[in-house]
Amino acid sequence: MKVFCGRANPTTGSVEWLEEDEHYDYHQEIARSSYADMLHDKDRNIKYYQGIRAAVNRVKDRGQKALVLDIGTGTGLLSMMAVTAGADYCYAIEVFKPMADAAVKIVEKNGFSDKIKIINKHSTEVTMGPDGDMPCRANILITELFDTELIGEGALPSYEHAHRHLVQENCEAVPHRATVYAQLVESRRMWSWNKLFPIPVHTSCGEQVIIPPLELERCPGAPSVYDIQLNQVSSADFTVLSDVLPMFSVDFSKQVSSSAACHSRQFEPVASGRAQVVLSWWDIEMDPEGKIKCSMAPFWAHSDPEELQWRDHWMQCVYFLPQEEPVVQGSSIYLVAHHDDYCVWYSLQRTSPEKDRRVYPARPVCDCQAHLLWNRPRFGEINDQDRTDQYIQGLRTVLKPDSVCLCVSDGSLLSLLAHHLGAEQVFTVESSAASYRLMKKCPGSQHSQADLTDWFHDGISSLGHRLVLISFLKETTRTTSLLLSPADTSISLLLGEPFFTTSLLPWHNLYFWYVRTAVDQHLGPGAVVMPQTASLHAVVVEFRDLWRIRSPCGDCEGFDVHIMDDMIKRALDFRESKEAEPHPLWEYPCRCLSEPQQILTFDFRQPVPPHLIHAEGSIELRRPGRSHGAVLWMEYHLTPDNTVNTGLLKSVEDKGDCCWNPHCKQAVYFFTMADPRAPLGGPQTVSYTVDFHPHTGDITMDFSLSDTLDDGQ
């Protein structure tokens, strides 16, 4: 059966209706899931197996039957471990139907159907009794409900319900306990992901400084955690202000509460500085004695750094304090961890929260709009002074005293830069209400006092001498034409970073080209477009670890999970799943096996062409290695001598180590291979075809390894 699915096209701005398989969303979720990553997490698997075996033995030693409840069973792996360890019966709950169906097949294939019952429900819907899903309560509770933040996937409510309705009092639990740790640091780099710094601009009148609105400075930010591969952050990028502090623990063998709570730890700073950021992670102990432990700690806090397990389904957390606060070495202070049922946040207090009985802060809420509009990498991008200087240099090249500028990007400061550099008029088109409200707070702006809806009807009007703000909805490119009537001032300079919040893949920001095409009739004679052109680049890489998320597992701890591999492969055969995926590659080390190569070019000085833009060729591999995939990125040529690079920043060295733009996600096209760990070697070339389809704005691609390899890659 086919169904029509609506999809907002991030490149053209239009809404498309596409005919898809009825299970399209399921396949997308499976294709983008971390199931393969979890199955490859040997440390996790072994520790769970050891903990399950110990729990079953403790129950058996008491002369009881071992009845297991496995919540979030996924492939059924943990239930199969339990049966192998001697459990009498397992009730395995999985709410995601395609995954539950796969678990039924995997359990059957491994010969455990008589001992494992797959229940396709949410655990809170499971019934108890002779006619229910479970005839009686279990005495062993096995779960894997955790995310990077520990509680972000609803672990606490699920445990709370299970203890009340599904398991016996003081049951055995695997894991038995979780502990959340925190470390206070000062870090200009990480703080730049949360606050907007002053921006110096050298003008003909001397240096001016763009000061962020006070409301943005005072805003506590958003509560959402920034999950990160903390091992890839250089120790030079932060100063440690505290020891590692155990903030709170959860005993999963007893009744768990999902109510809001706070936990404070008094400590003496190990150095003086500005407290800005809390780094956090957790560990899980699989047994009551704490002998079987699985830790998410970064290398500097890990008990055995040499045995550090790479994983992407669990990382580390970066939290931002509501405001930076000075701390003095040796002067006692309290770090407070707050949490509700799904979210954790931190604060600093000078006195004990228990003694002064303060009202604990509510979950932080952004009231400045910036944290709603910009994600953390975008904050870092805007705060990158070298990048800003590139745009300033480009603007100086193209600006004239009588320039009338139109800036088309989301929440961009280009309009402010053009204003400070002396443009006669600057119009900035904002695509969302949040963006509009943020930009009109910027210094030097003039804006309408009319209701926002009036902007959509009235378009640009003469509301200020220098900087005018307008808004439009990015549903179709025709909207732009409606906003700019022929009677409006002609534009002499069209600007873009380009950056749009709806963009996921690098080429989605080609939306700028479609807007440029829509406003073509409003560009005056000799109008300049900046950036002038853009180019798509690619390089073939070998990943240190990221290949695991797309690698077949086959057997996992002695259990056959080929069915899961096949399920993921079928999901990857769907159209969108075959496209490249966005990844922030500064977090995922890799080696370049080829030199970077330009694939396509796009000329913004001309409207979008009606014909297909096609490229085909080959990339020569210059270094031995395992060809895991191709990485693609965009470069924007502001002027002939000024290029902003969103991908590979440094020339490839002899070993091929890569340095990626830390503010952008690059696109990764994974090659299909039987074993990404196969012996070194490989084809001498990678062939490619890449097509840009102007009508849809899509870029389709195919990369193929040569047939000279016989090792299964």
ChimeraX attribute file (.defattr): number of C-alpha atoms within 10 A of each C-alpha:
attribute: neighborCount
match mode: 1-to-1
recipient: residues
	/A:1	7
	/A:2	11
	/A:3	13
	/A:4	12
	/A:5	14
	/A:6	11
	/A:7	11
	/A:8	15
	/A:9	21
	/A:10	24
	/A:11	25
	/A:12	25
	/A:13	23
	/A:14	17
	/A:15	14
	/A:16	14
	/A:17	13
	/A:18	12
	/A:19	13
	/A:20	15
	/A:21	15
	/A:22	13
	/A:23	13
	/A:24	17
	/A:25	13
	/A:26	15
	/A:27	23
	/A:28	18
	/A:29	15
	/A:30	22
	/A:31	24
	/A:32	15
	/A:33	15
	/A:34	18
	/A:35	21
	/A:36	21
	/A:37	23
	/A:38	19
	/A:39	23
	/A:40	21
	/A:41	18
	/A:42	16
	/A:43	18
	/A:44	17
	/A:45	19
	/A:46	14
	/A:47	20
	/A:48	27
	/A:49	23
	/A:50	18
	/A:51	25
	/A:52	31
	/A:53	19
	/A:54	20
	/A:55	29
	/A:56	24
	/A:57	17
	/A:58	14
	/A:59	18
	/A:60	15
	/A:61	10
	/A:62	9
	/A:63	9
	/A:64	13
	/A:65	16
	/A:66	25
	/A:67	22
	/A:68	28
	/A:69	28
	/A:70	28
	/A:71	26
	/A:72	24
	/A:73	25
	/A:74	24
	/A:75	24
	/A:76	28
	/A:77	22
	/A:78	24
	/A:79	32
	/A:80	25
	/A:81	20
	/A:82	30
	/A:83	21
	/A:84	14
	/A:85	18
	/A:86	16
	/A:87	25
	/A:88	18
	/A:89	20
	/A:90	28
	/A:91	21
	/A:92	30
	/A:93	26
	/A:94	24
	/A:95	18
	/A:96	16
	/A:97	13
	/A:98	17
	/A:99	22
	/A:100	23
	/A:101	16
	/A:102	20
	/A:103	27
	/A:104	20
	/A:105	18
	/A:106	23
	/A:107	24
	/A:108	13
	/A:109	15
	/A:110	13
	/A:111	12
	/A:112	18
	/A:113	15
	/A:114	11
	/A:115	16
	/A:116	25
	/A:117	21
	/A:118	24
	/A:119	24
	/A:120	21
	/A:121	19
	/A:122	14
	/A:123	22
	/A:124	14
	/A:125	11
	/A:126	16
	/A:127	16
	/A:128	14
	/A:129	10
	/A:130	9
	/A:131	8
	/A:132	10
	/A:133	17
	/A:134	18
	/A:135	11
	/A:136	16
	/A:137	19
	/A:138	25
	/A:139	24
	/A:140	26
	/A:141	28
	/A:142	28
	/A:143	24
	/A:144	15
	/A:145	17
	/A:146	15
	/A:147	16
	/A:148	21
	/A:149	23
	/A:150	23
	/A:151	19
	/A:152	18
	/A:153	16
	/A:154	16
	/A:155	19
	/A:156	23
	/A:157	17
	/A:158	20
	/A:159	26
	/A:160	19
	/A:161	18
	/A:162	22
	/A:163	22
	/A:164	12
	/A:165	17
	/A:166	22
	/A:167	23
	/A:168	18
	/A:169	14
	/A:170	13
	/A:171	21
	/A:172	27
	/A:173	25
	/A:174	29
	/A:175	27
	/A:176	26
	/A:177	21
	/A:178	20
	/A:179	17
	/A:180	19
	/A:181	20
	/A:182	26
	/A:183	20
	/A:184	27
	/A:185	23
	/A:186	23
	/A:187	20
	/A:188	15
	/A:189	15
	/A:190	22
	/A:191	22
	/A:192	19
	/A:193	22
	/A:194	30
	/A:195	25
	/A:196	18
	/A:197	18
	/A:198	13
	/A:199	19
	/A:200	15
	/A:201	18
	/A:202	15
	/A:203	14
	/A:204	10
	/A:205	9
	/A:206	7
	/A:207	10
	/A:208	14
	/A:209	11
	/A:210	17
	/A:211	14
	/A:212	16
	/A:213	16
	/A:214	11
	/A:215	14
	/A:216	20
	/A:217	17
	/A:218	14
	/A:219	20
	/A:220	21
	/A:221	23
	/A:222	21
	/A:223	19
	/A:224	17
	/A:225	18
	/A:226	19
	/A:227	19
	/A:228	17
	/A:229	19
	/A:230	19
	/A:231	16
	/A:232	13
	/A:233	15
	/A:234	8
	/A:235	12
	/A:236	8
	/A:237	12
	/A:238	17
	/A:239	17
	/A:240	21
	/A:241	24
	/A:242	20
	/A:243	15
	/A:244	14
	/A:245	17
	/A:246	17
	/A:247	20
	/A:248	17
	/A:249	15
	/A:250	16
	/A:251	15
	/A:252	23
	/A:253	23
	/A:254	18
	/A:255	16
	/A:256	19
	/A:257	17
	/A:258	18
	/A:259	12
	/A:260	15
	/A:261	13
	/A:262	18
	/A:263	17
	/A:264	22
	/A:265	18
	/A:266	16
	/A:267	15
	/A:268	17
	/A:269	22
	/A:270	16
	/A:271	17
	/A:272	18
	/A:273	19
	/A:274	19
	/A:275	25
	/A:276	24
	/A:277	28
	/A:278	25
	/A:279	19
	/A:280	27
	/A:281	24
	/A:282	24
	/A:283	18
	/A:284	24
	/A:285	22
	/A:286	26
	/A:287	22
	/A:288	18
	/A:289	10
	/A:290	12
	/A:291	10
	/A:292	18
	/A:293	21
	/A:294	21
	/A:295	21
	/A:296	22
	/A:297	22
	/A:298	20
	/A:299	16
	/A:300	10
	/A:301	13
	/A:302	13
	/A:303	12
	/A:304	11
	/A:305	12
	/A:306	8
	/A:307	10
	/A:308	15
	/A:309	16
	/A:310	20
	/A:311	21
	/A:312	20
	/A:313	17
	/A:314	22
	/A:315	22
	/A:316	22
	/A:317	20
	/A:318	20
	/A:319	25
	/A:320	27
	/A:321	21
	/A:322	21
	/A:323	18
	/A:324	15
	/A:325	13
	/A:326	11
	/A:327	20
	/A:328	16
	/A:329	13
	/A:330	12
	/A:331	13
	/A:332	14
	/A:333	19
	/A:334	19
	/A:335	25
	/A:336	21
	/A:337	21
	/A:338	21
	/A:339	19
	/A:340	18
	/A:341	18
	/A:342	17
	/A:343	18
	/A:344	21
	/A:345	23
	/A:346	23
	/A:347	20
	/A:348	23
	/A:349	15
	/A:350	12
	/A:351	14
	/A:352	16
	/A:353	19
	/A:354	10
	/A:355	7
	/A:356	8
	/A:357	8
	/A:358	10
	/A:359	7
	/A:360	13
	/A:361	11
	/A:362	11
	/A:363	18
	/A:364	16
	/A:365	15
	/A:366	16
	/A:367	15
	/A:368	21
	/A:369	21
	/A:370	24
	/A:371	23
	/A:372	15
	/A:373	18
	/A:374	20
	/A:375	16
	/A:376	16
	/A:377	19
	/A:378	20
	/A:379	22
	/A:380	23
	/A:381	20
	/A:382	22
	/A:383	20
	/A:384	16
	/A:385	16
	/A:386	11
	/A:387	15
	/A:388	20
	/A:389	15
	/A:390	15
	/A:391	24
	/A:392	18
	/A:393	15
	/A:394	20
	/A:395	22
	/A:396	14
	/A:397	13
	/A:398	16
	/A:399	19
	/A:400	15
	/A:401	10
	/A:402	11
	/A:403	20
	/A:404	23
	/A:405	28
	/A:406	25
	/A:407	24
	/A:408	25
	/A:409	25
	/A:410	24
	/A:411	26
	/A:412	21
	/A:413	20
	/A:414	23
	/A:415	28
	/A:416	21
	/A:417	22
	/A:418	26
	/A:419	19
	/A:420	20
	/A:421	21
	/A:422	19
	/A:423	22
	/A:424	17
	/A:425	21
	/A:426	29
	/A:427	24
	/A:428	28
	/A:429	25
	/A:430	25
	/A:431	20
	/A:432	17
	/A:433	16
	/A:434	17
	/A:435	22
	/A:436	23
	/A:437	18
	/A:438	20
	/A:439	27
	/A:440	17
	/A:441	17
	/A:442	16
	/A:443	13
	/A:444	15
	/A:445	19
	/A:446	18
	/A:447	17
	/A:448	16
	/A:449	8
	/A:450	8
	/A:451	8
	/A:452	15
	/A:453	11
	/A:454	13
	/A:455	17
	/A:456	17
	/A:457	11
	/A:458	13
	/A:459	17
	/A:460	20
	/A:461	17
	/A:462	13
	/A:463	13
	/A:464	16
	/A:465	12
	/A:466	21
	/A:467	24
	/A:468	24
	/A:469	24
	/A:470	23
	/A:471	23
	/A:472	22
	/A:473	15
	/A:474	22
	/A:475	16
	/A:476	18
	/A:477	19
	/A:478	15
	/A:479	16
	/A:480	23
	/A:481	18
	/A:482	16
	/A:483	21
	/A:484	19
	/A:485	16
	/A:486	11
	/A:487	7
	/A:488	13
	/A:489	16
	/A:490	19
	/A:491	24
	/A:492	22
	/A:493	23
	/A:494	26
	/A:495	26
	/A:496	27
	/A:497	20
	/A:498	20
	/A:499	19
	/A:500	23
	/A:501	18
	/A:502	16
	/A:503	15
	/A:504	18
	/A:505	22
	/A:506	21
	/A:507	23
	/A:508	23
	/A:509	23
	/A:510	24
	/A:511	25
	/A:512	24
	/A:513	23
	/A:514	23
	/A:515	24
	/A:516	25
	/A:517	20
	/A:518	20
	/A:519	22
	/A:520	17
	/A:521	14
	/A:522	19
	/A:523	21
	/A:524	14
	/A:525	9
	/A:526	9
	/A:527	18
	/A:528	20
	/A:529	24
	/A:530	22
	/A:531	27
	/A:532	19
	/A:533	20
	/A:534	22
	/A:535	17
	/A:536	18
	/A:537	19
	/A:538	23
	/A:539	24
	/A:540	31
	/A:541	27
	/A:542	22
	/A:543	20
	/A:544	14
	/A:545	14
	/A:546	21
	/A:547	22
	/A:548	23
	/A:549	22
	/A:550	24
	/A:551	23
	/A:552	23
	/A:553	21
	/A:554	16
	/A:555	13
	/A:556	15
	/A:557	15
	/A:558	9
	/A:559	16
	/A:560	16
	/A:561	25
	/A:562	16
	/A:563	17
	/A:564	24
	/A:565	18
	/A:566	14
	/A:567	16
	/A:568	23
	/A:569	19
	/A:570	14
	/A:571	23
	/A:572	19
	/A:573	14
	/A:574	16
	/A:575	12
	/A:576	15
	/A:577	18
	/A:578	16
	/A:579	19
	/A:580	21
	/A:581	19
	/A:582	18
	/A:583	17
	/A:584	18
	/A:585	24
	/A:586	21
	/A:587	16
	/A:588	18
	/A:589	17
	/A:590	22
	/A:591	22
	/A:592	27
	/A:593	26
	/A:594	23
	/A:595	19
	/A:596	18
	/A:597	15
	/A:598	15
	/A:599	20
	/A:600	18
	/A:601	17
	/A:602	19
	/A:603	16
	/A:604	21
	/A:605	18
	/A:606	14
	/A:607	16
	/A:608	19
	/A:609	13
	/A:610	9
	/A:611	10
	/A:612	11
	/A:613	15
	/A:614	15
	/A:615	14
	/A:616	14
	/A:617	13
	/A:618	17
	/A:619	21
	/A:620	18
	/A:621	20
	/A:622	15
	/A:623	18
	/A:624	16
	/A:625	20
	/A:626	24
	/A:627	28
	/A:628	28
	/A:629	23
	/A:630	24
	/A:631	24
	/A:632	28
	/A:633	24
	/A:634	26
	/A:635	21
	/A:636	22
	/A:637	20
	/A:638	25
	/A:639	19
	/A:640	10
	/A:641	9
	/A:642	15
	/A:643	18
	/A:644	19
	/A:645	18
	/A:646	19
	/A:647	28
	/A:648	25
	/A:649	13
	/A:650	11
	/A:651	12
	/A:652	17
	/A:653	12
	/A:654	9
	/A:655	11
	/A:656	18
	/A:657	17
	/A:658	21
	/A:659	18
	/A:660	22
	/A:661	19
	/A:662	18
	/A:663	20
	/A:664	23
	/A:665	22
	/A:666	27
	/A:667	24
	/A:668	24
	/A:669	21
	/A:670	23
	/A:671	19
	/A:672	17
	/A:673	19
	/A:674	12
	/A:675	16
	/A:676	21
	/A:677	14
	/A:678	14
	/A:679	12
	/A:680	12
	/A:681	16
	/A:682	23
	/A:683	19
	/A:684	19
	/A:685	19
	/A:686	22
	/A:687	14
	/A:688	17
	/A:689	15
	/A:690	17
	/A:691	17
	/A:692	20
	/A:693	16
	/A:694	17
	/A:695	12
	/A:696	14
	/A:697	21
	/A:698	17
	/A:699	17
	/A:700	16
	/A:701	17
	/A:702	15
	/A:703	21
	/A:704	15
	/A:705	21
	/A:706	13
	/A:707	12
	/A:708	11
	/A:709	12
	/A:710	9
	/A:711	13
	/A:712	11
	/A:713	22
